[in-house]
Amino acid sequence: MAESYFDTEDITKEYDSRIVKRILSYLRSYRHLIVITICALFISTMGELLIPVLLQRIIDDAIMAGNISSLVKGCAFYFTLLILVFVFTFIQTWTSNLMTQRVMKDIRISLFTKTLSQSTGYLSRHPVGRIVTRLTSDVQTMDEFFTTVLVAFIKDIAVMTGVLITMFVLSPQMAFTVLIILPPVLVVTLISRIKARDAFRRQRTASSKVYSYLAERLAGMQIVQLFRQEKKSLGEFKESNKELLDANLGEMYVFATFRPIVEWFSTLTVAVVIVVGSKMLLSHSISLGVLIAFISLVQMFFHPVTDIAEKYTMLQSAMAGGEKVFKLMDTNEQIPEPECDTACKNEIQGHIEFDNVRFAYKEGEDVLKGLSFTVRQGEMSAIAGYTGAGKTTIINVLTRLWDIESGEIRLDGIPVKNIPLKQLRTLIMPVTQDITLFSGSIEENISLGLDLSMEEITEAARMVHAHEFISSLPLGYKTELSERAVNISTGQRQLISFARVIAHNPRVVILDEATSSIDTETERLIQLGIKKVLAGRTSIIIAHRLSTIKDADRIFVLSKGCLVEEGSHDELIAHDGIYSGLYRLQYED
């Protein structure tokens, strides 16, 4: 469960230049924002570096010299510089975040567009939880790479470089004194990076276990309660949660140790600067302003050291998220479109042919085994058989949610693989047993992408006898459906889904257990509507409840992926084969 939904594999690459280059490639469309961000970053950084230098000038040229005029000018320039730093820091922060949010929008749209075009086979192998994680949290880690890691890293490097240059300009001897302290700091930073990497991996694995356990138990909470497993589940969750707590504390321990050590080195360096600088001040080698400026520059230097080390975990997370996002984006398991879309110049009437069709969801495990049958235009056919016979698979291959292994499926003599997918799925529409309605109004769920008038929507609902219950709702067709439409009954959801198909006016309608959860009275009303609606259309009804297919023109009986019987209801009963056996099991004592 954890591996399927949350990917607990260790992160082996701490930094991957290919991923970084690809992330940065999304910035090409926002070059103007990059220029503004870099200019603002440069100006604000230069302003920050000028502050200690200006402070040195004020002390040496104004305070020590007793020049009040220079002091006033220096203070005015000092506050002007502070305002300048504030303004350009704001501009840099605003433009970098604006650029990042637009890039994240582009990545999410690209990723969702790619997911929409993937085949059902691909989607069936990748759980919803994994794909949602790619579109949300993994993209969010890339967001942090831009906003928190990249810009901060550039500024930190610029500040550290600028501080060292400024130190050498003010006093080379004092600058070399500060450099003596740097090797131990670099060693501590390296050790902290390794510890942070290991802590991050433990925290990621532990959090994945907690998330997967919660997803499994919350989805099956009814079973937990019915079998009185609350106490056991709580104990197991406490154990996983304790592991996550220990991992989080371990990560906190690394940073709680590293930051004070760096602060200690910073204080030590300041102390060394004060001691060495005081001796040089007494020997008139440097001025008091230079000494105070060095103290300020040392503190300014060590802040980026701490910041870079703490951004390391975010960099790791961004590498992991980017790798998974781009892996999904590079996957190409689409149902191939025909090379040209001129196959259907004439209007399709709905004549369906299966010619020696073979298909397997898994290689070597055929579901359809050389299946051949014909559904004539305008005919109401039905498909029956035991569970696993391949009935629902017929819908999947007819609408090309899956492509067949061999054989051919034709619509009015045209192979379905030569019909554009958009056109094919407009011509053929199923009503499945697993009803999917979206959050939104009933009106939107019936029209679902079509620009239909209220009269057309109402007429579609009337034809399946859904208008009566919709009109009884306080807001009628404007009633908002909640997530999974749980605020209406199962039968009402099926009525709406049926109205949706009718509103789209396909040439072929497939009913797959479409009345399996509807009470007898509602089913009777739908059967009356079906006769009117399906007149002139080709229809295929798939049902375990044989009462729903007794009036079909022809019934095809499948067994283990093969067609074993064909005929009307009366003919199949008289034949006394598989269909007759199914009928007796359901309706005879």
N, C-alpha and C positions, 0 to 999 in steps of 0.2 A: 504493500500500500504506500509506504513512504517513498520507495523508489519510483513508483508509478506517478505519484502526484507531486512530490516535492523534491525529487532528485537529491538524494543524500550523498552522492559521490563526492569525494574530496576534490578540492581545487588544486590542480597540480601546477598551474602557471600563475605566478604572482603578477606577472606583467606580460602582455602579449601585444607586440607592436602591430600585428595585423588587425587585431580588434580595435586598437586605438585609432589606427589609420581609417578604419571603416566608420567608426563613430564620428571622427572628425570630417569625413567626406560629406556628412549631412550639413556641414556649415557652409558649403559653397553657395547656397542660395541666400545666405545672410552675411555677405562680405561687408556690407556697409555697417552692420552692427559689430562685426569683428573689429573693423577699423576704429569705430567710436570707443569700443571697450578697451582696446590696446592703448589708444591715445589717452583715455581717461585714467587707465591704470598707470601709465608712464608718468603722467602729470601728478597724480596723487602720491605715487611712490617718491618722486623727486621732491615733492613738498614735504613729505615725512622726513626725508634725509636732510633737507635744508633746515629743519627745525633745530636740531642740535647745533648746527653750524651758526645759525642766527643767534642762538642762545650764547654761544661762545663770543660772538661779536658784541652783543649787548653787554656782557660782563666785562670784556677786555677794553672795548672802545668807549663805553658809556659809564658803567658803574665804577670800574677801577680808575678811569680818568676823570670822574666827577663831572662828566658832560651831560647836563640835564636835557639839552636839546637832542643830543644823539639818543638818549634813553627813551624820550617820548617817541622819536621817529622809529627807533628799534621796536618798541612795544607795539606801535601801530602796525608796523610791517609784520610783526609776529602774529597778531590777531588776524590780519588780512590773510596770512599764509594758512592759519588754521581754518579759516572760512573756505579758502581755495581747496584745501585738502578735503574738507567735508563735502563740498559741492561735487568735486570730481570723483570722490569715492562713491557718492550716491549715483552719479551717472554710470560709473563702471558697474556697480551692483545691479542697477536697473536694466541696463542694456544686456549684460551677460545673462541675467535671469530671463529676460524677454527672448533672447536668442535661444536659450536652452529650452524654454517651454514650447517654442515653435518647432524646434528640432524634435522634441519628444512627441509632439502632435504628429509630425511627419512620420516618425518611426512607428507610432501606434497605428496610424492609418495604413501604412505599407504592410505592417504585420497582419492587421485585420483583413485587409484586401487579399493578402496571400492565403490566409486561413479560409476565407470564403470560397476561394477557387480550388481548394484541395478536394481530392476525391473522398467519398464516404469511407473507402478502405483506409485511407490515412487517418481520418478522424476517428474511426473505430479503434485504431491501435493506440491512439493518444488520448487518455482520459481528459475530460473537460477541465478538471482541476489543474492539470499541467498547462494547458493552453491558456487558461485564465491567468495563471501565474506568469506566463511569458508576457502577456499583454499588460499586466499591472505591476507586480513587484519587481520583475526583472527589468522592465523598462524604467521603473523608478530608480533602480540602482545606477542606470546609465545617466539619469537626470542628476543624481548626486555627483557623478563623475565630472559633469560640466560645472555645476554650481558650486560644489564644495571642494573638489579635488583639483581640477585643471586650473581654474582661475586662481585659486589660493596657492597652488604650487608655483605658478608663474610669478605671482606677487612675492611669495616667500623667497624664491631664488633671487628675484630682483632686489629685494630689501637686503638680503644677506650679502650679495655682491656689492651693492651700493654702500653698505655699512663698512665693509672691508676697504673699499676704495677711499671712502671719506676718512677712515682712520689713518691710512697711509698718507693722505694729503695733509692731515693735521699734524701727525707725528709718527714717522716711520718706526722709531724706537719703541714707542708705546704700542704700536700696531703689532710688532713682532712679539711683544710680551703677551698680548692677547692670544696670538696664534699658538703659543705654547700650550694653552689650555685646551685647544680644539681636539687633538687626537683622542684623549680619554672620552670626550663627548661623542665622537664618532663611533667609538667602540661600544659605548652604552646604547647609542641609537641602533647599531647593528643588532646587538643582543635583543633589544626591545622589539625590533622588527620580527625576528624569528619567533620570539615568544608570542607576539601578537598574532602572527600567522597561525600558529598551532592553536591558540585560544579561539580564534575565529572559526577554524574548522570544527573544533569541538562544539562550539555554540551553534553552528549551522546544522550539524548532525542532530544535536539534541532538540533544537527547535523543530526540525522536520519530523522527528518522532512524535512530539507533542501535537503538531498540526494534523498529522496523519491519524493519530489515535482519536483526536476530537472529531475529525471528519467522519471516521467510521462509526464511532459511538453515537454521534448526534443524528446521523442518517438512519441508524438502527435503534433509536431510543425506545420505540414501542416494544421491540424484542427484549431490550434490556429490562424494561419494566415488567413485561409479561412473565419473563423467566426469573424475575427477582434477582437480577445481577447488579443492582445498584452498588452494593457494598464492594463487590469484587472489582467493578469498573472504577469506583473511586480509589481503591487501593492501587490499581494499575496506573491510574492517572497521576496519583501522588508520586509514584516511583518515577515516572517519566518527567513529571514536573520538577522533582528533586534533581534529576540529572541536568535539566535545563538550568535550574538555579545555580548548580555548581559550575556549569559551563559559563554562565553569565558572570558569576563572581570571579572565575578565573580570568576572564577578559578584563573585568574591572581591576583585578589585582595587578595586571600588567601595566595598565595606565596609571593606577594609583601609585605604583612604584616608580615608573619612568618619570612622571612629571616632577615629583619632589627631587629626584636625582638631578634632573636638568636645572631645576631651580637652585639646587645646591651649587652646581657648577657655575651658574650665573652669578650667584652671590659671591662665590669664591673668586671669580674673575673680577668682579667689581672691587673686592677687597684688595686683590693684587694690583689692580689699576690705581686704587687710592694710595697704596703703600709706595709703589714705584713712581706714580705721578707726584706724590708729595715730595719725594726726594728730588725729582727733576724740577719741581716748582721751587724748592728752596735753593737749588743751584741755578735757577733762572733758565733752565733748558726749555721749559714750557710755561705757558701762562695758566692762570686759574680757570679761564674760560675753556681752554683746551681740556683741562682735567675734568671739568663738569660735563663737557660735551662727550668725552670718552665714556663716562659713567652712563650717560643716556644712550650712547651708541651700543654699548655692551648689552644693556637691557633690550634694546631694539633687535640685536642680533640673535639672542637666545629665544625670543618668542617664536620666530619661524621654525627653529629647530624642533621645538615642541609640537608646533602645528603640523609640520611635515610628517613626523612620526605617527601622530594620531590620525592623519588622513590615510595612512597605509591600509588600514582595514577597509576603508571605503573604496580604495583602489582595487583591492582584492575582490570585493563584492561586485564592483562594476565590471571587472574582467569576467567573473562567473556569469553575471547577468547578460553581458554583451555576447558572450560565447553562445549562450542558449538562445537568445533572441535571433542572432544571425544564423544559427543552425536551423531554426524553424523557417526563417525567411529564405534560406537557400534550398529548402526542401521543395521539390517539384513533383508532386504526385497528382497532377490534374487529369481529369478526364479529357482526352484530346478532342479539340474541336475539328470539324471537317475543314479541309483546305479552302473550300469555297462554300458559299451559302446559297447557291442557286439550285439546290436539289429539289426544293419544294416550290416550284413556280405555280403549280396548280393547288387549289385548296384541298387539304387533307380531309378525307371522309371518315377514316377510322377503321380500315381493314387491317387486321393484325395477323402476322404470320411468325411463328417460331419454327425455325428449320434446323433440326439436329443441334440444339443449343446445349453446350456444356459450360458449367460454371462452378467454381469453388471459391469459398472465402479463404480457405487455407489450401496451399498447394498439396495435391494428392488426396484431398477430401472433397470429392465432387458432391455438390448439392443437386445440381441439375445434370442429368446423364443422358445426353442425346435427346432432349425434349423437343417434340414437334407437335404443333396443333395450330388451328386457324380459327380466329374469331372474325366473323363476317361483319361488314359494315351495318351498324344499327342493331346488331344482335345483343341481347342480354345474356351473357354467359356467366358461368359460375365455376369456381375451382374448389374442390373438396379433397379431403385427405387427412390422415392422422398428423399429429404434431411432428414437425421435422421433415414433412414430405417435400417441402420446397415451395409452398404456396406464396408466402410473402416475398420470397426471393424473386418471383416473377415480376413483382412491382419494381424491385430494385434494378433489375436488368432492363426492363422495358423503358424505364425513365432514365436509364444510364447513370443511376447513382453508382452502379458498379458496371464494369465492362466484362462481357462474356469471354471465356477462354477460346471457344471455337463455335462454329455454326453461324447462323445469321438470324437477326430479328428484323422484320420489315414492317413498315407502315405504309399502306397503299402501294406496296411493291418497292418502296424506297428503303434501303437499309437505314436503321435508326442512327448508325454511326456517321451517316452522310447528312443528317439533319442537324442544324445548329442547336446546341443545348437549350438556348433560350426559347427557341421556337418549339422544340420537342416538349419541353416542360410546360409550355402554354397549351399544347394540344392534348397532353395527357396529365390528368390530375387525380391523385388518390385522396381518399378519406381513410386514414389509418386508425388502428385501435388505440394508439398512443397519441392522444390529442395534444397539440401544441398551440396554445394561445399566448399572445404577448401582452405585457402591461400596456394599457391604453384603453380606449373606448371600444365598445362592441362594434360601433360603426367602422372604426379603423381596422379591426380584426376581420371584418367581413370583406371590406374593399381591398385591404392588404396590398397596397402599391398601385392600385388602379384608381383613376380619377372618375369615380362613379357618383351619380346623383343619389340623393336620399331616396328617390322613388325606385331606382334600380336596386339599392340595398334592401329596401323594404320588401320589394317584390321577391327577391331571392330568399329572404327570411320567411315570407308567407308560403312559398312553395314547399318548404320543409317544415312548416308549422312552428317556426321559431318566433314568429312575430307576436304571438299571443303572450308568451312569457316575457319577451323583451319589453313589450308595451306596458306590462304590469310593473316594471321596475320604476323607481322614482324618477330617474333621468332618462329612461327609455334607451334609445340607441347611443346616447351620450354617457351611459353608465361606464365608469372606469373599472376595468378588470385589474385585480391585484396580481402579484407574481404567481404564475401558474394558474391564474383564474380560480383560486380557491374560494372566492366569494360567490361562486355559483356552483350548481350541482354538476356531477359528471355528465348526466344526460343533457343538461343545458349546454355544456361545453361541446358535446358532440353535435348538437343541433346547429350551433354557431359555425363549427368547422364545416358542416355539410353546406350551410348557406354560403360560406366562403367559396367553396368549389363551384357552386351553381352560379354565383356572381361573376366568376371568371369565365364561364361559358366554354369549357373545353370540348373537344370532339370525342375524347375518350375519358370515361369516369371509372375509377377503380374504388370499390368499397372493400376495405380490408378489416373485417370484424367491426364494421362501422356502427353496429347497433348492439355490441356486446354488453354495454353497461347501461342500456336504456330499458325502462320498465315496459311492460307489455303494451299498455295504452299508447305510450309515446312511440314505440316501435310500430304499432299499427298505423299511426298518423304518418310516420316517415315512409312506410311502405306505400301508402296512398300517394304521397308526394313523389316518390321515386318513379312510379309508373308514368306520371305526367312529365317529370323532368327528363327522364332518360329516353323519352320518345324521340327517335331520329338520331340518337347518339349510340355509339358503341360503349358497352359497359361490361365490366368484369367484377363479379362479386366473390369475395373470398370469405368464407365463414365456416366456423365449427358448428354453429347452430343451423342445422339443415332446414329449419322452418323458413329461414330468410332466402333460400335459393330454390324452393320448390317450383316457383313460377318461371325459372330461368329457361330460355330457349334451349340451351345445351349446358350440360354439366360435365366438366373434365375432372376426373378423379386421379390424383397423383399418389404414388407410393415410392418412397426412396428416390425421388427425383425423376421418376419415369411416369409417362402417361399409361395408365392401366385400364381405364374405362372411360367411355364417352357416350353421352345420350341425354335424353330428357329424364326428369325425375321418375316418371312411371316406367320408362324403359330400364333404368338402372335398378329399380326395385324388383322388376320382373327378372332381371339378369341374375339377381341373388349373389352379387359379388361384394367387393369392399364397401361400396356405397350403401348397399342394402344392410350390411353388417353395422355400419356407422348409424344408420337410421334406426335400426332396432335397438341399439344400445341407448339412444337418446329418448326414444318415444314408446318403446314397448316394455311392458313389465316382465 
